[in-house]
Amino acid sequence: MNRPDSEHYHEGKIDVWAFADENFNLDECIGFHRINAIKYLTRYGKKNGYNVRDLEKAITYIQKLIELNQSEMKEMQK
């Protein structure tokens, strides 16, 4: 998965996505990725104009939501 590549997302020793996966339940992880997708979609056209990067970031979070959904469906089928 193509995660946000800005350097400030990867400073320090904590990877926020890994932290969420390890410390939040499924509903909390869904909320985390959902709100970030919404953030980038609503920011599109407002910060730095109509830049594709905001849309790409939104897609990244939406892809993670799809992965979470698929994982949950597999668990339910067990």
N, C-alpha and C positions, 0 to 999 in steps of 0.2 A: 504494500500500500504506500502510496506517495503521501507522506506526512508533510505538514508545513515545514519549509526548509530555512526559514529565517533563523539566523544564529541565536537570537534571544530565546527561541524555543528550546534550545539545547544547552544553555549555559548551566553550570552547576552540576550537581550529581543526581538530580531528580528529573526523571522523564515523566512528565505529567500524565501521558497516556498509560504508561506502565503503572504508575501510582494509582490511577483510577481503576485499572483492571485488577490490581491486587487488593485494593482497600474498599471498593464500592461494590454494592450488589448490582445486579443486572439493571434494575430500574434506574438506579443512580447513574450508571454508565450511559444508559440511553439518554437520560436527561442532560448529561454533560456534553455529549456529542450533538444532540439535537439543538441545544441552545447555541452552541458554537456555529452550527450550520446556519441557523437563523441570523446570528450576529453578522456573518459574512454576507449573507444575502441582503440584509437590510442596509449594510454598509456600502454595497455596490452602488456606484454613482455618486456617493457622498464624500468618501475619502479618496483622494487621488483620482477623482472622476470615474468614468466607466472603464475600470481596469479589469482585465480578465483574471488577474491574480485572486481577487476576492471570490470570483466564481469558482476558480480551481480549489480554493480553500474550502468553500462550502461543499463542493463535490467530495473532497477528501473526507469530511465529517459524515456526509451522507453515505459514502462507501463503508465507513466503519459501522454505521447504523445497520446497513444491509448485512454485514458480517455478523453483527450481534444477533440480528433477527434469524439468520440462517443457523447459527450455533444453537440458539434457543429452540428452533424447530427440530433440530437433530436430537437435542436432549429430550424433548417431549415425545419423540418417536421411540425412545428406548423403553 
